[in-house]
Amino acid sequence: MTAPARPIVEARGVSRVFPMPAGPVVALRDVTMEVGEGEYVAIAGPSGCGKSTLLHVLGCVDTATSGEVRLEGRDVGSLSDSERSRIRLAKIGFVFQRFFLLPMLSAIENVELPQAEAGVPRAVRLNRARMLLDYVGLGHRADHRPSQLSGGEMQRVAIARAMANRPRLILADEPTGELDEATGEAIAGLFDLLHKDGTAVVVVTHDPSIAARAQRVLRMRDGMLLPPPQNAPQMAQVTQTGNKGRADGGRT
């Protein structure tokens, strides 16, 4: 039996204005959109169109100037900074273009870090970190520091780190932008796998080949969402039976 996916995150009439000495800069203009549970959505558009700003607002990194953002039905705009921080830690995984791994930590220690912040016991987080590095094909590099890894390997570690606390939503900002084409395709394949395993994925990209892998593509220009083509897919349908065979028998 299938039914429309419930929204994991939604924006309603969201605008974001940055005050600047020369006058306010409008980064988002009345954006309304939603991402269903387990859905794979790409946000595409030229540089400076507001893609990353929208991702930051959806991910509770930034707050909207006006409008409403809801995560699992909860209005996050009314929450304190510490409450939003807890939501980011527990509910959302982030992947960035430039990886942002801590250089003094090994790959496995970077993956452990979000779990340590969440209070997970060391033995449990070490076991999960090893499992996640295996999941992204990097178990054999667990003890290497970022300086000893290639760009593609660093991004694999970053994806493993993003999954550390079993988030229901992954937000990726130009995750292949620093990589060559072949490596970028391999990284994009990992997002396909995360989506297959039931995690909602939102990828910001200017690369049409990456956007084409998503179930649905939202296009932006000048801080606004463009109207979808008439034949564009609507929010995905999901099967109400759960996902089997994941790397840890549940959410990856």
C-alpha positions in Angstrom: 0.0 0.0 0.0 1.3 3.4 -0.9 0.5 6.9 0.4 1.9 10.4 0.0 5.0 10.8 2.1 4.5 13.0 5.1 6.8 16.1 5.1 10.0 15.7 7.1 10.7 19.4 6.6 8.6 22.2 5.1 8.9 25.9 4.5 5.9 28.2 4.2 6.3 31.7 2.8 10.0 31.9 3.9 12.0 35.0 3.2 15.6 35.7 4.4 16.9 39.3 4.4 20.5 40.1 5.4 21.0 43.7 6.7 24.1 45.2 5.0 25.6 48.7 5.2 24.7 49.4 1.6 21.1 48.2 2.1 19.3 44.9 2.8 20.1 41.9 0.7 17.1 39.6 0.0 18.4 36.0 -0.2 15.1 34.2 -0.1 11.7 35.5 -1.3 8.5 33.9 -0.2 9.7 30.3 -0.6 7.2 27.5 0.0 8.2 23.9 -0.4 8.4 20.6 1.4 10.4 17.4 1.5 8.7 14.1 2.3 10.0 11.4 4.6 12.5 9.4 2.7 12.4 11.6 -0.4 15.4 12.6 -2.5 15.2 16.2 -3.7 17.7 18.3 -5.5 17.8 22.1 -5.4 19.4 23.5 -8.5 20.2 27.0 -9.8 23.0 29.4 -10.6 25.5 30.7 -8.0 24.0 33.3 -5.7 20.3 32.3 -6.3 19.7 31.4 -2.6 20.2 27.6 -2.7 22.6 27.4 0.2 20.6 30.0 2.2 17.5 27.8 1.8 19.5 24.7 2.9 20.7 26.5 6.0 17.2 27.7 6.9 15.8 24.2 6.4 18.6 22.8 8.6 18.1 25.1 11.5 21.6 26.7 10.9 19.9 30.0 10.1 16.5 31.4 10.8 14.0 32.9 8.4 13.3 36.7 8.5 9.6 35.9 7.8 7.6 32.8 7.2 7.6 29.4 8.9 9.9 26.3 8.8 8.7 23.1 10.3 10.7 19.9 11.0 8.5 16.9 11.6 5.6 19.2 12.1 7.4 21.4 14.7 7.9 25.1 14.1 11.6 25.6 14.6 11.5 29.4 14.2 10.2 29.8 17.8 13.0 27.6 19.3 16.0 28.8 21.2 19.6 28.5 19.8 20.3 25.6 22.1 17.0 23.8 21.1 17.9 24.2 17.4 21.4 22.9 18.1 19.9 19.8 19.7 17.7 19.3 16.7 20.7 19.6 14.3 22.6 17.0 16.4 19.9 14.5 16.6 17.7 14.9 13.5 19.8 16.4 10.6 23.1 15.4 9.0 25.1 17.9 7.0 27.5 17.4 4.1 29.5 20.3 2.8 31.5 21.0 -0.3 34.8 21.4 1.6 34.3 18.5 4.0 35.1 20.3 7.2 36.8 17.3 8.8 38.9 18.1 11.9 42.5 17.7 10.7 43.9 16.4 14.0 41.5 13.5 14.2 41.5 10.3 12.2 38.6 9.3 10.0 37.0 7.1 12.6 37.4 9.9 15.3 35.7 12.4 13.0 32.8 10.0 12.6 32.7 9.4 16.3 32.6 13.1 17.2 28.8 13.8 16.7 28.0 10.7 18.7 30.3 11.9 21.5 28.5 15.2 21.5 25.2 13.3 21.8 26.5 11.4 24.8 26.8 8.0 23.1 29.1 5.6 25.1 32.5 5.1 23.6 32.2 1.4 22.8 28.9 2.0 21.0 30.0 5.0 19.0 33.3 3.3 18.0 31.3 0.3 16.7 28.9 2.5 14.7 31.8 4.6 13.3 33.5 1.5 12.0 30.2 0.3 10.5 29.6 3.6 8.8 33.1 3.8 7.3 32.5 0.3 6.0 29.2 1.5 4.6 30.9 4.2 2.6 33.7 1.9 1.5 36.4 3.4 3.7 36.8 0.9 6.5 40.4 0.3 5.5 41.3 4.0 6.0 39.7 4.4 9.4 43.0 5.4 11.2 44.1 7.9 8.5 43.9 11.6 9.1 42.3 14.0 6.5 45.7 15.0 5.2 46.3 11.4 4.2 43.1 11.0 2.3 42.0 12.1 -1.2 39.2 14.5 -1.8 36.7 11.7 -2.5 37.8 9.8 0.6 37.4 12.9 2.7 33.8 13.4 1.4 33.1 9.7 2.2 34.2 10.3 5.8 32.0 13.4 5.9 29.0 11.4 4.7 29.7 8.8 7.3 29.9 11.5 10.0 26.6 13.0 8.8 24.9 9.7 9.4 26.5 9.1 12.8 23.4 9.9 14.9 20.9 8.3 12.6 19.4 11.5 11.2 16.1 11.4 9.3 17.3 14.1 7.0 20.6 14.7 5.1 21.3 18.2 3.7 24.2 18.3 1.3 25.6 21.6 -0.1 27.4 21.1 -3.4 28.9 17.8 -2.1 30.7 17.1 -5.4 31.8 20.6 -6.2 35.5 20.0 -5.1 35.7 16.6 -6.8 36.6 15.4 -10.3 33.8 13.9 -12.4 34.4 10.2 -11.7 34.8 10.8 -8.0 31.7 13.0 -7.9 29.7 10.2 -9.5 30.9 7.8 -6.8 29.8 10.2 -4.1 26.5 10.8 -5.8 26.0 7.0 -5.7 26.3 7.1 -1.9 23.4 9.6 -1.7 21.4 7.2 -3.9 22.2 4.5 -1.4 21.2 6.7 1.6 17.9 7.4 -0.1 17.3 3.8 -0.9 17.8 3.0 2.8 15.0 5.4 3.8 16.8 8.7 4.7 15.4 11.9 3.2 18.1 13.6 1.2 18.3 17.2 -0.1 21.2 18.1 -2.3 22.1 21.6 -3.5 23.9 21.5 -6.8 24.6 23.4 -10.0 25.5 20.1 -11.7 22.6 18.8 -13.9 23.9 15.2 -13.8 23.7 15.2 -10.0 20.3 16.9 -9.9 19.0 14.3 -12.4 19.5 11.5 -9.8 16.9 13.0 -7.4 13.2 12.1 -7.4 12.3 15.7 -7.7 14.2 18.9 -8.7 13.4 22.3 -7.3 14.9 25.2 -9.4 15.8 28.6 -8.0 16.5 32.0 -9.3 17.0 35.3 -7.5 15.9 33.8 -4.2 12.7 32.4 -5.5 11.5 28.9 -6.5 10.6 28.6 -10.1 7.3 27.0 -11.1 7.8 23.3 -11.8 7.2 22.0 -15.4 3.7 20.6 -15.9 5.1 17.1 -16.1 7.3 17.4 -13.0 6.9 14.7 -10.3 5.1 15.7 -7.2 6.2 14.7 -3.7 7.2 11.1 -3.7 4.9 8.2 -2.8 6.3 5.9 -0.1 5.6 2.3 0.8 4.3 2.0 4.4 6.3 -1.2 5.1 9.7 0.2 6.2 13.1 -0.6 4.7 14.9 -3.9 5.0 18.5 -4.9 4.8 20.2 -1.7 5.9 23.7 -1.7 7.1 22.6 -1.9 10.8 19.2 -3.4 10.5 17.5 0.0 10.9 18.2 3.6 10.0 21.7 3.8 8.7 
